[in-house]
Amino acid sequence: MITTIDHGAVRELRLNRPPANALTPELLTRLRNEVESAPQQGVRALILSGAPGMFSAGLDIPALLKLDRPQIFGVWKDLYAVLASLACSNIPICAALTGHAPAGGTVLAIFCDWRIAAQGTSKIGLSEVLVGLPLPPIILQCLRRLLGSHQAERLATRGLLMNPEEAHRIGLVDEIIPAEQVVERALKWCHDLLVIPASAMAYTRRQARADLVGLFQRDLSGEIEEVGEAWWHPETQSRLRSVAEQLTKKKS
């Protein structure tokens, strides 16, 4: 589900769960393990990428609808753990958005250090409310940190999806370049950081990201329980099942 490619001191973690790199408990667990183990293996920077045209479509709704209550709470716990691993990593992480990144795809990206998106018609944004899911508080806080309160409110409450150019204009992504150059540019971003004196860069990065790390230095069990419970709201279940039906029709 993840292809690991080493580029010297930089490791690329390429999501590889066709067709949409949709997030399942297994993929979340694997991603967390890969992010957390990389520094111990001498990796000095990470790139999180996807397939051409598709970074990640977010949670695998059809698969998750088959899970029971305890399992759904486990999914949210796993997602929070992945976000913590990205936010708290002691090495830089660049999100190489190789294509579509709605909902959970964008969520993964905003907890990384830098976001590079492919030019074109791909959709980026936090569209959770469109399928009846409230945006988890910790994700909204990260979005607010990135964009400011007003812009974060606009994106989150309306579930806006946008093209890369608009995402770049408002600061949701940091760069947009031709699709075939996204990973190459992410590598350059990583290498440019790695030529800076390591201790000075690492210390300054820790200070700069301390507020983001601080989001995870609290007891989040109550928040995760609340988010998990929202999955079972009748309106949410109805909307999720409608989405799942549409996805099934597209496959057939």
N, C-alpha and C positions, 0 to 999 in steps of 0.2 A: 504493500500500500504506500510505501515511501521508497523512492530510489535515492540512494546516497551516493553523491559524486564529490570526490575530493579534488579541489583546485589548489594544491599546495596547502597553505595554512588555513584556507577558506573551504568550508564544507557546504555543499548545496543539498538541501533536503527537498526533493522534488515529489510533491504529492502525486500518487500514481494509483488512483482508484477510479478507473473509467466508469461511466463517461463524464461524470461531473465532479469527481473528487469530493463527493458528499461525505460529511463527517459522521462517523459511527463511533460507538464506544471503542472498538478495536483500533481505529485510525487515531483517535484522540490519545489513547494510551501509548501507541507507538510514537506519535509525534512528541509527546511529553518526554518519553525516555530518550529519544534522539537529541532533543534540545538540552536536556539535563546532563547527558553523558558526554557530549561533544567537548566541553572544556577539559574534562579529565583525560581525554584522548589527544590533547595537544592542539585541538582546533582553536583558532584565534578569532574567527568570525563565521557567521552562518548566513546562508541565503535560503529563504523559504520560497519555493517556486511551484509552478503547476505545469500543466500541459499547454501547448499552443492553443490559444483561444479559450482556455478554461483554467483559472486558478483554483477556485473552489466555489461550489454553489451553496455552501453552508450545510446545515444539518440535513441528514438523510431522512426526510419526513416519512416516506412510506415505510422504511425500516423501523423507525422509532415508534410509529403508531402500533406496532405489534408488541411493544414492551408493556409490562405492568408498572404499577406505581413505584415500587422500590427500584426497579430498573431505570425508570425515567429520572428519579432523583439521582441515581448513580451517573447518568449521562451528564446532568448539569454539574455534578461534582467533578467529573472528569474534565468538562470544558473549563471550569474555573481553574483546575490544576494546570491545564495547558496554558491558559492566559497568564497564570502566575509564572510559569517557566519562561515564557517569552519576556514578560515585564521585568523579571528579576534576574535574568541571565547576566552573568558577569562578562560575557563577550557580546559584541555588537551583532545585531540581526537585521538584515535587509529583506523586506518583502518584495519579491519580483512578481508583480501581478501580470501574469502572462496572458490573461483574458478575463472572462467574467468573474466577478467576485462579490456577488450579492450576499447580504445577511452575514452568515458566519464567515464567509470569505473575507469580507471587510473587517469583521471582528478580529480575526487573526492578524491582519495587517496593521491595525491601529496600535496593537501592543508591541510591535516591532520598533526598531530605531528609525527606520527610513523606508519609504514606499516608492517604488518605481513601477509605473503602469504602462502597458502597451497602448499606443495610439489606436484609435478606431472606434468601434461601436459597442465595445464591452460595457456591461453595466456594473457599477460600483455603488455601494450604499448599504445602509442598515434598514432593511425592509421588514424587520420582524413584525411590526404592528400590522402590516398588510395581511399577515396570516393569523392574526389574532394573538400574537405573543407580545406581552409587554417587554420592552427592552430592559434587560437586567441592569440594576443600578450601577454595578461596577463598570459595565461597558459604557453607560452614559457618562460616568465620571471620567473615563479615559477619553471619550469623544469631546467632552467639555474642555479637558486639558489641551487637546489638540487644536480645537477650532474656536474656543470661546463659548460662552453660555448661549448667546443668541443663535449662532449658527448650529450649535449642537441640538438645541431645542427644535429648530426648524427641520433638521434632517431626521431626528429621532421620532418626533410626534407624527410626522407625515409619512415616514417610511420611504423617503425619497431615494430613488435609484437614478444615477446620472452617468453620462459618458465620461471617459477619462479627462477630457479637456475641462469640463465643469468641475470635476473632482479636484483637478490641479488648481483651478482658479480659486477655490475656497480653502485650499490647504489640506484636503483629505488625502491627497497623494502629493509627493514632493517633486516628482519628475514624470514626464511622459515622453516616450521615445518610440521609434518603430519597433514592432513586436519582436522581430528577429534579433534585436539588440538588447532586449530587457535584461537577460541574465548576464550578458557581457558587461552591461553598465553596472549591474549590481556587484559584479566582481571588482570592477574598478573602484566603486564606492568603498568596498571593504578594504581593498589594498591601499587606497589613499589613507584610510584610518590607521592601517597597520604600520605605515612608515613614520607615524608620529611616535615620539618617545612613549613607550608602553605604559609606564607607571603614571605619567602625567595625564595621558589620555584616559586611562581607566579610572583614576581618581576623579577627574572632572566629569566623566560620564556618570559615575555613581552619584555625584552631587546633583547633576542635572536631572537624573531620573528618580531621585529619592522620593518625590511626591507620588510617582507612579508605583514604585515599590511599596510605599506606605499603604496603598490601597489594600494590599494583601497581608499586611501585618496586623490584621484585626480578625476577630472571630466572625467568619463569613457563613457559619452554619445556618443561622436564621435566614439570611438573605437567600442562600441556595435553596432552603426549604420553601421559601415564599415563591421563588421563581419556578421551582418544580411543581408546586401546587397550581400555579397559573396554567400549566399545560393542560390540566383537567377541566378547566372552565368550559361549560357547554358550548359557548360561542366559539372559543378557541378550537375545541375538538371538531366542530362543524366545519370551520374554515380549513383546518389542517387536512381533514378528510377530503374536502373538495380539491385542495391542492394536490393531494396524493392521487386522486382519480385523474386529474389533468396530466400529471406526470406519467401515469400508467398508459393513458391513451397515446401520448407522444411516443412512448417506447414501442407501442404496437403499430 
